Every structure is written in C-alpha cells, then in structure tokens.
C-alpha cells in the first residue's frame, strides 16, 4: 500500500459555521467517494482557510462526518492580493494502491478555477 496525497478546495458563499460545515463536508465526502476511500484509508488531513474565514475550524466538519481518529490540522492561507476569497483547501494523506495518475483531486464550484489542470 502506498501513501498518496489528495488535494481539494471549495469556495464558501459566506463565513458562517453551518455553511462551512456543509461545504467542507461536501468537499470531504466528494474526495472520499471519488477515490473510493473509507476512514481507515486516511492517514491525516491538513485544512487551510483564507484569512477572511473566521466562523469555525474546517476540521470540525470532518469530525461531524465521523472522522474522529484521524489527525487533522487547520492553518491559514497566505493573504495574497487578488486571491480567491472564502476558500477552504485540504490536503489528505491516504493509503491507496492507486497510482498517482488515478488519484482524483476535487475542486468544487468556483474553486475549480484554482487548479484547472487537475480539477474534476
């Protein structure tokens, strides 16, 4: 079994805890489904949020989905002029037999503009 990394991002419409839970939950669910992953396949997840998001920790959404024994961490993205606002990104480390070329990175909604080269 190899260690792989899966990227993803979603842009929130507004900075509200319930909305963040919903959108980050949808992102994480899509990452899991598109890569045929279960919670046991997760090694760790790193979440980042743009500096304009203050309502909650993105990792809280993962805990609400039942991902309770996987190390999670949250950090703030760089405050770059002109960057897409209200974005949560994730980098999940997983165990998978899939080759790197078959890992499905997930960019939902307007966040697809961040990585047109790999957005699904």
Secondary structure, DSSP 8 states (H G I E B T S, - for coil): -EEEEEEEEEE-SS--HHHHHHHHHHHHHHHHHHTT--GGGEEEEEEEE-TT--S--THHHHHHTT--SSEEEEEE----TT--SSEEEEEEEEEESS-GGG---EEEGGGGGGGTTT--
